[in-house]
Amino acid sequence: MIKKLRHKFIAISVLSVFLVLTVIMGAINILNYRRVVQNSDSVLDVLSENGGMFPKRSDGFDHKNRNHDDWFLSGISPELQYEARYFTVRLNSSGDVTSVDTGRIAAIDTDSAKEYAQALCHSSRTRGFVDNYRYIRTEDCGDTLMIFLDCRNNLSSFRSFLFYSVIVSLAGMIAVGVLVLLLSRMVMKPVQESYDKQKSFITDAGHEIKTPLTIIDADATILEMECGENNEWIQDIRAQVRRLTALTKDLIYLSRMEEQENQVQMIDFPLSDVLTETAQSFQSLAKVQEKTFTVEIEPMMNFCGDEKAITQLVSILLDNALKYSDQHGTIYFKAHTKGKNICMEVYNTAESVDTQNLSRLFDRFYRADKSRNSQTGGYGIGLSIAKAVTEAHKGRIAATSSDGRSLLITVIL
């Protein structure tokens, strides 16, 4: 359990860092991309307003006094007309190219400029990117003027920043993951010690309780010899001693199953034979209680695990099904292979099933029907042992109810 808790702690920490870095780096890169687009559009707006050329100083190209909505425009350098690389293509109403100006760019010739313009002439968009060029389409004297601005340097800077931000974020995540991995052991150490002390206490207390229980049982036997076997007080003492002894044994067994240092002994054994033999021992009990008990076990199944633990697992599930099934109820036990796994299902009808607390069925001392404790003799630890046995074999166990009048417990090994 502590190992799973530690893994969850590491996963949550790394996931939190991932989400934070994703939001931060995503926001920065989005803003960076918008800055590239807005700067490019500002330049294109100036060019489109002046027929595909930068205005000269004599034409009043005064950036400080220009009345323009885009604040980026107010920051355009007067040297921009010497730095920007662009080309223009003019098309008539039929979509034919009438003029091409590539005098301000060396990477594009006339034919290439025509191909770019003709590829976009049927598009409904007035702005956008094509390759490394940002374009704008405007109407000028009945013709279509398309201006392409070379954004290669800006886009290259954006891509480089994006690449390095991803690398830095991944490096940060790895660093945080390693740091959390190293420190998680230290963080979980007090919890581990507390958990180990709890399990040790249960085991030690169980062994200490065994001695007085044995003495009480022996004394009750002597009293029974002196007072007679029909003394109801002595019989009640012996019944409670047996009950407490069984509870103590189950607690010790459960504690040992949960201890990592006491792993189950894995050996190959004929699972089908073991399950058939275990199920047969409940046939007569079901018949006495006038309940229908059906068994379907796939033959020739083998399994590598602890034979005694698996036998106890099945016994607990079948005993639970018989105890808590309704009068003249139906129980079935099915075992079969499912891919590389073994699937066991124990089903029983019931008067009512609390579907809201099905996951709590495997908690220690939890009983769904507390009013029937005196009748069934259970104390709510059987399914906890079943869960511990299943997890010791790296399996899964779950309880489901489709209608609130039946219970299905499924074990995957």
Contacts in CASP RR format, 6 or more apart in sequence:
PFRMAT RR
TARGET T0000
AUTHOR 0000-0000-0000
METHOD contacts of the structure
MODEL  1
MIKKLRHKFIAISVLSVFLVLTVIMGAINILNYRRVVQNSDSVLDVLSEN
GGMFPKRSDGFDHKNRNHDDWFLSGISPELQYEARYFTVRLNSSGDVTSV
DTGRIAAIDTDSAKEYAQALCHSSRTRGFVDNYRYIRTEDCGDTLMIFLD
CRNNLSSFRSFLFYSVIVSLAGMIAVGVLVLLLSRMVMKPVQESYDKQKS
FITDAGHEIKTPLTIIDADATILEMECGENNEWIQDIRAQVRRLTALTKD
LIYLSRMEEQENQVQMIDFPLSDVLTETAQSFQSLAKVQEKTFTVEIEPM
MNFCGDEKAITQLVSILLDNALKYSDQHGTIYFKAHTKGKNICMEVYNTA
ESVDTQNLSRLFDRFYRADKSRNSQTGGYGIGLSIAKAVTEAHKGRIAAT
SSDGRSLLITVIL
1 195 0 8 1.000
1 258 0 8 1.000
2 188 0 8 1.000
2 191 0 8 1.000
2 192 0 8 1.000
2 195 0 8 1.000
3 260 0 8 1.000
5 188 0 8 1.000
5 191 0 8 1.000
6 184 0 8 1.000
6 185 0 8 1.000
6 188 0 8 1.000
9 180 0 8 1.000
9 184 0 8 1.000
9 187 0 8 1.000
9 188 0 8 1.000
10 177 0 8 1.000
10 180 0 8 1.000
10 181 0 8 1.000
10 184 0 8 1.000
13 176 0 8 1.000
13 177 0 8 1.000
13 180 0 8 1.000
14 173 0 8 1.000
14 176 0 8 1.000
14 177 0 8 1.000
14 180 0 8 1.000
17 172 0 8 1.000
17 173 0 8 1.000
17 176 0 8 1.000
17 177 0 8 1.000
18 173 0 8 1.000
21 169 0 8 1.000
21 172 0 8 1.000
21 173 0 8 1.000
22 169 0 8 1.000
25 165 0 8 1.000
25 166 0 8 1.000
25 169 0 8 1.000
28 165 0 8 1.000
29 158 0 8 1.000
29 161 0 8 1.000
29 162 0 8 1.000
29 165 0 8 1.000
32 158 0 8 1.000
32 161 0 8 1.000
32 162 0 8 1.000
33 158 0 8 1.000
36 151 0 8 1.000
36 154 0 8 1.000
36 155 0 8 1.000
36 158 0 8 1.000
37 134 0 8 1.000
38 70 0 8 1.000
38 72 0 8 1.000
39 72 0 8 1.000
39 154 0 8 1.000
40 134 0 8 1.000
40 149 0 8 1.000
40 151 0 8 1.000
40 154 0 8 1.000
41 70 0 8 1.000
41 127 0 8 1.000
41 134 0 8 1.000
41 136 0 8 1.000
42 70 0 8 1.000
42 72 0 8 1.000
42 73 0 8 1.000
42 76 0 8 1.000
43 76 0 8 1.000
43 80 0 8 1.000
43 84 0 8 1.000
43 86 0 8 1.000
43 149 0 8 1.000
44 127 0 8 1.000
44 134 0 8 1.000
44 135 0 8 1.000
44 136 0 8 1.000
44 147 0 8 1.000
44 149 0 8 1.000
45 68 0 8 1.000
45 70 0 8 1.000
45 73 0 8 1.000
45 136 0 8 1.000
46 54 0 8 1.000
46 55 0 8 1.000
46 73 0 8 1.000
46 76 0 8 1.000
47 53 0 8 1.000
47 54 0 8 1.000
47 86 0 8 1.000
47 88 0 8 1.000
47 136 0 8 1.000
47 147 0 8 1.000
47 149 0 8 1.000
48 136 0 8 1.000
48 138 0 8 1.000
48 145 0 8 1.000
48 147 0 8 1.000
50 59 0 8 1.000
51 88 0 8 1.000
51 140 0 8 1.000
51 145 0 8 1.000
52 88 0 8 1.000
52 101 0 8 1.000
52 145 0 8 1.000
52 147 0 8 1.000
54 61 0 8 1.000
54 80 0 8 1.000
54 81 0 8 1.000
54 84 0 8 1.000
55 61 0 8 1.000
57 78 0 8 1.000
61 78 0 8 1.000
63 73 0 8 1.000
63 74 0 8 1.000
63 75 0 8 1.000
63 76 0 8 1.000
63 78 0 8 1.000
64 74 0 8 1.000
66 73 0 8 1.000
66 74 0 8 1.000
68 74 0 8 1.000
77 83 0 8 1.000
84 104 0 8 1.000
84 149 0 8 1.000
84 150 0 8 1.000
85 104 0 8 1.000
85 105 0 8 1.000
85 106 0 8 1.000
85 107 0 8 1.000
85 149 0 8 1.000
85 150 0 8 1.000
86 104 0 8 1.000
86 105 0 8 1.000
86 147 0 8 1.000
86 148 0 8 1.000
86 149 0 8 1.000
86 150 0 8 1.000
87 100 0 8 1.000
87 101 0 8 1.000
87 102 0 8 1.000
87 103 0 8 1.000
87 104 0 8 1.000
87 105 0 8 1.000
87 108 0 8 1.000
87 113 0 8 1.000
87 147 0 8 1.000
87 148 0 8 1.000
88 100 0 8 1.000
88 101 0 8 1.000
88 145 0 8 1.000
88 146 0 8 1.000
88 147 0 8 1.000
88 148 0 8 1.000
89 97 0 8 1.000
89 99 0 8 1.000
89 100 0 8 1.000
89 101 0 8 1.000
89 113 0 8 1.000
89 114 0 8 1.000
89 116 0 8 1.000
89 117 0 8 1.000
89 145 0 8 1.000
89 146 0 8 1.000
89 148 0 8 1.000
90 97 0 8 1.000
90 98 0 8 1.000
90 99 0 8 1.000
90 100 0 8 1.000
90 140 0 8 1.000
90 143 0 8 1.000
90 144 0 8 1.000
90 145 0 8 1.000
90 146 0 8 1.000
91 97 0 8 1.000
91 98 0 8 1.000
91 117 0 8 1.000
91 121 0 8 1.000
91 143 0 8 1.000
91 144 0 8 1.000
91 146 0 8 1.000
92 98 0 8 1.000
92 142 0 8 1.000
92 143 0 8 1.000
92 144 0 8 1.000
93 142 0 8 1.000
93 143 0 8 1.000
93 144 0 8 1.000
95 118 0 8 1.000
95 121 0 8 1.000
95 144 0 8 1.000
97 114 0 8 1.000
97 117 0 8 1.000
97 118 0 8 1.000
98 143 0 8 1.000
100 110 0 8 1.000
100 113 0 8 1.000
100 114 0 8 1.000
102 108 0 8 1.000
102 109 0 8 1.000
102 110 0 8 1.000
102 113 0 8 1.000
105 150 0 8 1.000
107 150 0 8 1.000
108 116 0 8 1.000
108 148 0 8 1.000
113 148 0 8 1.000
116 130 0 8 1.000
116 133 0 8 1.000
116 135 0 8 1.000
116 146 0 8 1.000
116 148 0 8 1.000
117 146 0 8 1.000
119 130 0 8 1.000
120 130 0 8 1.000
120 135 0 8 1.000
120 137 0 8 1.000
120 146 0 8 1.000
121 144 0 8 1.000
121 146 0 8 1.000
125 137 0 8 1.000
126 136 0 8 1.000
126 137 0 8 1.000
126 138 0 8 1.000
127 134 0 8 1.000
127 135 0 8 1.000
127 136 0 8 1.000
127 137 0 8 1.000
128 134 0 8 1.000
128 135 0 8 1.000
128 136 0 8 1.000
129 135 0 8 1.000
129 151 0 8 1.000
130 148 0 8 1.000
132 150 0 8 1.000
132 151 0 8 1.000
132 152 0 8 1.000
132 155 0 8 1.000
133 148 0 8 1.000
133 149 0 8 1.000
133 150 0 8 1.000
133 151 0 8 1.000
134 148 0 8 1.000
134 149 0 8 1.000
134 151 0 8 1.000
135 146 0 8 1.000
135 147 0 8 1.000
135 148 0 8 1.000
135 149 0 8 1.000
136 146 0 8 1.000
136 147 0 8 1.000
137 144 0 8 1.000
137 145 0 8 1.000
137 146 0 8 1.000
138 144 0 8 1.000
138 145 0 8 1.000
138 147 0 8 1.000
139 145 0 8 1.000
199 255 0 8 1.000
199 258 0 8 1.000
199 259 0 8 1.000
202 251 0 8 1.000
202 252 0 8 1.000
202 254 0 8 1.000
202 255 0 8 1.000
203 252 0 8 1.000
203 255 0 8 1.000
203 256 0 8 1.000
206 248 0 8 1.000
206 251 0 8 1.000
206 252 0 8 1.000
207 252 0 8 1.000
209 244 0 8 1.000
209 248 0 8 1.000
210 245 0 8 1.000
210 248 0 8 1.000
213 241 0 8 1.000
213 244 0 8 1.000
213 245 0 8 1.000
213 248 0 8 1.000
216 237 0 8 1.000
216 241 0 8 1.000
217 238 0 8 1.000
217 241 0 8 1.000
217 242 0 8 1.000
217 245 0 8 1.000
220 234 0 8 1.000
220 237 0 8 1.000
220 238 0 8 1.000
220 241 0 8 1.000
221 238 0 8 1.000
223 231 0 8 1.000
223 234 0 8 1.000
224 231 0 8 1.000
224 234 0 8 1.000
224 238 0 8 1.000
227 234 0 8 1.000
228 234 0 8 1.000
229 235 0 8 1.000
243 377 0 8 1.000
243 379 0 8 1.000
247 379 0 8 1.000
247 381 0 8 1.000
250 381 0 8 1.000
250 382 0 8 1.000
250 385 0 8 1.000
251 381 0 8 1.000
253 385 0 8 1.000
254 364 0 8 1.000
254 381 0 8 1.000
254 384 0 8 1.000
254 385 0 8 1.000
254 388 0 8 1.000
256 262 0 8 1.000
257 264 0 8 1.000
257 309 0 8 1.000
257 385 0 8 1.000
257 388 0 8 1.000
257 389 0 8 1.000
257 392 0 8 1.000
258 388 0 8 1.000
263 392 0 8 1.000
264 305 0 8 1.000
264 306 0 8 1.000
264 309 0 8 1.000
264 389 0 8 1.000
264 392 0 8 1.000
264 393 0 8 1.000
265 305 0 8 1.000
265 306 0 8 1.000
266 304 0 8 1.000
266 305 0 8 1.000
266 306 0 8 1.000
267 304 0 8 1.000
267 305 0 8 1.000
267 306 0 8 1.000
267 307 0 8 1.000
268 302 0 8 1.000
268 303 0 8 1.000
268 304 0 8 1.000
268 305 0 8 1.000
269 302 0 8 1.000
269 303 0 8 1.000
269 305 0 8 1.000
269 307 0 8 1.000
270 301 0 8 1.000
270 302 0 8 1.000
271 301 0 8 1.000
271 302 0 8 1.000
271 303 0 8 1.000
271 310 0 8 1.000
271 335 0 8 1.000
271 342 0 8 1.000
272 297 0 8 1.000
272 298 0 8 1.000
272 299 0 8 1.000
272 300 0 8 1.000
272 301 0 8 1.000
272 302 0 8 1.000
272 335 0 8 1.000
274 307 0 8 1.000
274 310 0 8 1.000
274 311 0 8 1.000
274 314 0 8 1.000
275 297 0 8 1.000
275 301 0 8 1.000
275 314 0 8 1.000
275 333 0 8 1.000
275 335 0 8 1.000
275 344 0 8 1.000
276 295 0 8 1.000
276 297 0 8 1.000
278 311 0 8 1.000
278 314 0 8 1.000
278 315 0 8 1.000
278 318 0 8 1.000
279 295 0 8 1.000
279 297 0 8 1.000
279 314 0 8 1.000
279 318 0 8 1.000
279 333 0 8 1.000
280 295 0 8 1.000
281 315 0 8 1.000
282 293 0 8 1.000
282 318 0 8 1.000
282 319 0 8 1.000
282 322 0 8 1.000
283 293 0 8 1.000
283 295 0 8 1.000
285 322 0 8 1.000
286 292 0 8 1.000
286 293 0 8 1.000
286 322 0 8 1.000
286 331 0 8 1.000
287 293 0 8 1.000
289 322 0 8 1.000
290 327 0 8 1.000
290 328 0 8 1.000
291 322 0 8 1.000
291 325 0 8 1.000
291 328 0 8 1.000
291 329 0 8 1.000
291 330 0 8 1.000
291 331 0 8 1.000
292 328 0 8 1.000
292 329 0 8 1.000
292 330 0 8 1.000
292 331 0 8 1.000
293 322 0 8 1.000
293 331 0 8 1.000
293 332 0 8 1.000
293 333 0 8 1.000
294 330 0 8 1.000
294 331 0 8 1.000
294 332 0 8 1.000
294 333 0 8 1.000
295 332 0 8 1.000
295 333 0 8 1.000
295 334 0 8 1.000
296 332 0 8 1.000
296 333 0 8 1.000
296 334 0 8 1.000
296 335 0 8 1.000
296 336 0 8 1.000
297 333 0 8 1.000
297 334 0 8 1.000
297 335 0 8 1.000
297 336 0 8 1.000
298 335 0 8 1.000
298 336 0 8 1.000
298 337 0 8 1.000
301 335 0 8 1.000
301 336 0 8 1.000
301 337 0 8 1.000
301 342 0 8 1.000
303 310 0 8 1.000
303 342 0 8 1.000
303 413 0 8 1.000
305 393 0 8 1.000
306 389 0 8 1.000
306 392 0 8 1.000
306 393 0 8 1.000
309 389 0 8 1.000
309 392 0 8 1.000
309 393 0 8 1.000
310 389 0 8 1.000
310 393 0 8 1.000
312 385 0 8 1.000
312 389 0 8 1.000
313 385 0 8 1.000
313 386 0 8 1.000
313 389 0 8 1.000
313 390 0 8 1.000
313 411 0 8 1.000
314 333 0 8 1.000
314 344 0 8 1.000
316 382 0 8 1.000
316 383 0 8 1.000
316 385 0 8 1.000
316 386 0 8 1.000
317 333 0 8 1.000
317 344 0 8 1.000
317 346 0 8 1.000
317 386 0 8 1.000
317 409 0 8 1.000
317 411 0 8 1.000
318 331 0 8 1.000
318 333 0 8 1.000
318 346 0 8 1.000
320 346 0 8 1.000
320 382 0 8 1.000
320 383 0 8 1.000
320 409 0 8 1.000
321 331 0 8 1.000
321 333 0 8 1.000
321 346 0 8 1.000
321 347 0 8 1.000
321 348 0 8 1.000
321 407 0 8 1.000
321 409 0 8 1.000
322 331 0 8 1.000
322 348 0 8 1.000
323 376 0 8 1.000
323 377 0 8 1.000
323 378 0 8 1.000
324 348 0 8 1.000
324 350 0 8 1.000
324 368 0 8 1.000
324 369 0 8 1.000
324 372 0 8 1.000
324 376 0 8 1.000
324 407 0 8 1.000
325 331 0 8 1.000
325 348 0 8 1.000
325 349 0 8 1.000
325 350 0 8 1.000
326 349 0 8 1.000
326 350 0 8 1.000
326 351 0 8 1.000
329 348 0 8 1.000
329 349 0 8 1.000
330 347 0 8 1.000
330 348 0 8 1.000
330 349 0 8 1.000
331 346 0 8 1.000
331 347 0 8 1.000
331 348 0 8 1.000
331 349 0 8 1.000
332 345 0 8 1.000
332 346 0 8 1.000
332 347 0 8 1.000
333 344 0 8 1.000
333 345 0 8 1.000
333 346 0 8 1.000
333 347 0 8 1.000
334 344 0 8 1.000
334 345 0 8 1.000
334 347 0 8 1.000
335 342 0 8 1.000
335 343 0 8 1.000
335 344 0 8 1.000
335 345 0 8 1.000
336 342 0 8 1.000
336 343 0 8 1.000
337 343 0 8 1.000
338 412 0 8 1.000
341 412 0 8 1.000
341 413 0 8 1.000
342 412 0 8 1.000
342 413 0 8 1.000
343 410 0 8 1.000
343 411 0 8 1.000
343 412 0 8 1.000
343 413 0 8 1.000
344 410 0 8 1.000
344 411 0 8 1.000
344 413 0 8 1.000
345 408 0 8 1.000
345 409 0 8 1.000
345 410 0 8 1.000
345 411 0 8 1.000
346 408 0 8 1.000
346 409 0 8 1.000
347 406 0 8 1.000
347 407 0 8 1.000
347 408 0 8 1.000
347 409 0 8 1.000
348 406 0 8 1.000
348 407 0 8 1.000
349 405 0 8 1.000
349 406 0 8 1.000
350 404 0 8 1.000
350 405 0 8 1.000
350 406 0 8 1.000
350 407 0 8 1.000
351 405 0 8 1.000
352 404 0 8 1.000
352 405 0 8 1.000
353 368 0 8 1.000
353 401 0 8 1.000
353 404 0 8 1.000
353 405 0 8 1.000
353 406 0 8 1.000
353 407 0 8 1.000
354 368 0 8 1.000
355 401 0 8 1.000
355 404 0 8 1.000
357 366 0 8 1.000
357 368 0 8 1.000
358 399 0 8 1.000
358 400 0 8 1.000
358 401 0 8 1.000
359 399 0 8 1.000
360 366 0 8 1.000
361 368 0 8 1.000
361 383 0 8 1.000
361 399 0 8 1.000
362 383 0 8 1.000
362 384 0 8 1.000
362 386 0 8 1.000
362 387 0 8 1.000
362 397 0 8 1.000
362 399 0 8 1.000
363 384 0 8 1.000
364 380 0 8 1.000
364 381 0 8 1.000
364 384 0 8 1.000
365 379 0 8 1.000
365 380 0 8 1.000
365 381 0 8 1.000
366 380 0 8 1.000
367 373 0 8 1.000
367 378 0 8 1.000
367 379 0 8 1.000
367 380 0 8 1.000
373 379 0 8 1.000
383 409 0 8 1.000
386 397 0 8 1.000
386 409 0 8 1.000
386 411 0 8 1.000
387 397 0 8 1.000
390 396 0 8 1.000
390 397 0 8 1.000
390 411 0 8 1.000
390 413 0 8 1.000
391 397 0 8 1.000
393 413 0 8 1.000
394 413 0 8 1.000
395 411 0 8 1.000
395 412 0 8 1.000
395 413 0 8 1.000
396 411 0 8 1.000
396 412 0 8 1.000
397 409 0 8 1.000
397 410 0 8 1.000
397 411 0 8 1.000
397 412 0 8 1.000
398 409 0 8 1.000
398 410 0 8 1.000
399 407 0 8 1.000
399 408 0 8 1.000
399 409 0 8 1.000
399 410 0 8 1.000
400 407 0 8 1.000
400 408 0 8 1.000
400 410 0 8 1.000
401 407 0 8 1.000
401 408 0 8 1.000
402 408 0 8 1.000
END
